[in-house]
Amino acid sequence: MATSLLTRVKAQVDLHTSNRARGLIQGRGRSLFKGSGEDFDDLKYYQPGDRISEIDWKATARSGEPLIRRFNEERVRHLSVVADTSSAMAATAADGTSKREAMILAAGMICFLAQKNGDLVGLVGGHEGHPIQLPSRSSDGHLELLLRSVQQAATPAAPATDTSWLLERAFRVTSRSTLMTIITDEAHPVVEDYTLLRRLTTRHDVMVIRIADADPLQRTELDHEVIDVDRPREIASLSRSSKRVAQDVEAYRRARREGITEMLDRLHVTHMITEGETTVVEDMIAMLRSREYRHARV
Amino acid sequence: MVMTFWWVTLLLLLAALAVWGITFWNRRAMRKAPVLVANSQYLDRIPSFVRAQRVAKVLRVLQIGIAVIAVVSASVLSGRIATERIETPEFSSRDIVLCLDVSGSMYEYDTEILSTFAEMVDSFDGERVALTIFNSTSRTVFPLTNDYDLIQRQLEEGAEAIDFDEFGYRLGNRDYPEDKVRSYVDFVEGTRGIPDQASVVPDGLASCGQVFDQADTERSRSIIFATDNEVNGEPIFTLDEAADAVAARDIDLYTFYPGAYDCGPECLEELRSATEGHDGSLYESSDPRAIPSIIDQIQKSQAQAMGAEPTVVRTDHPTFGFVLTFLSLIGILVLGWRAR
């Protein structure tokens, strides 16, 4: 009997956070997710991306700087995981592990943190022919089901990535304002999804976790063939070992990655890009922490 | 073009096919697990990648082509391509004396013999030919020589000149132009040294035997002797004595007998016993058109008698296969190094 995914994720998270981030996750009952709630916490300087409705106009008038009221979030918050369960996620991540495992770990971490705080987690995923949607729940069984659903949906046989459908779907089915974590890969969301993403950010607090793809040339692994899950074709060793090609490919990938990064920055969406299963937990902790600091005084 | 070891070629080609087949069927198993990647469609938009793919494809096609050429040429080389030539090596040391009776009854056969030999001259290589004609006396038209231009010219002219029906002309049955008569007369000049005699066959044969020179060298000597053996005169030798003299000089006698003209079967019998009594061969045919095949038979029996069994001489032609194999090996090495 395989260990439950959630247990595995917990073990991983514990392993990674044993010393470094205990405070972040467990310490003093502090909430990891700051945001809208009813308990007033403190004031902080307005930063792009913060809601204008949250500006404390009186305090702003007093200090001369735009200030925002911060609240500890409500006891029960709603989290949603928007998982890209396309075939691309069944491929190899940049560190050689499976992108799907990295995605499950990321989703599992969200579940784990949510469970700590008694928050509810829902899921949006799948594809046009077979949408997957799980309501917000917090039970172990539910979270396990969520992770299993993600694991089972992201197979090489799944259709190719369609982030615009996914974002549209996430927007439509998630009526309540949530802390939304979109888990996809380095090539997504594409720049054309800007409008959709912006619309999502109006209702949700969006985080994007991107898992980097393996180098399609695999110069050091010439013995192994390289197959694109969506477009199987043979890549000759000659092309794979050419320095020139490697440079051009690297340049293209960097440009693509930077284009998406720039778009997400412009939307003031918290985002990160991680190498794969081995780094995803640490990168997420770093991202959540920087998110924390974003709200901190400068 | 034949292949000495065609079965080696066949085996090698089959082995190559088998190797190819095995690797083809097991091509999946032989590869290591592929690396699945995603979002690599953009590769097609990178010019250097497209170029590299194209070069790789061309290289692969070249490699396959050269490998096929290498396998084929190596197996052809192993098969030893050779040309076969039927050679009768000792034939070239032949001396042939055409000894023709030019009495009126023989002209058609003489014509045929001469023109057949004229055609055969082209295939001669080292053989020497002489032509002696006789009637009451004999004349050597040309002695043993390997000047093939001369032989051919003489034989053709002789064939042309001897084609003359003397009896018919004398009886007024046949008419010939002046030139023709002259050339005939010129040709048979000296063969009627003794008046009122004709076809002194034994003396003719004996004098043919005198034509051979270089008695101390090891050569094959033969006389092709065409006569109807109708002697009208007083020969010095008997036919048997003449044949003895010929046989004593180690000359093979091939006699052609066209059939009786005036004389009865005793003429043939005498000729046969004289010829065959001295290990010669007698051929008879009343049809002048049978001459070429008879000469062919003479050639064959002579070849056999000389122990010059036509042997098959195989000459290997490895150059082409070798060069091709070598070049394709170089090609494989260069391409293999290039594709690394």
Interface residues (C-beta under 8 A of the other chain):
Chain A: S87 A88 M89 A90 A91 T92 K99 P156 T161 D185 E186 A187 D213 A214 D215 P216 Q218 E221 D223 H224 E225 V226 I227 D228 V229 D230 R231 I235 A236 S237 L238 S239 S242 R244 V245 Q247 D248 V249 Y252 R256
Chain B: R31 K32 A33 P34 V35 L36 V37 A38 N39 S40 Q41 Y42 L43 R45 I46 P47 S48 F49 A52 Q53 V55 A56 K57 L59 R60 A339
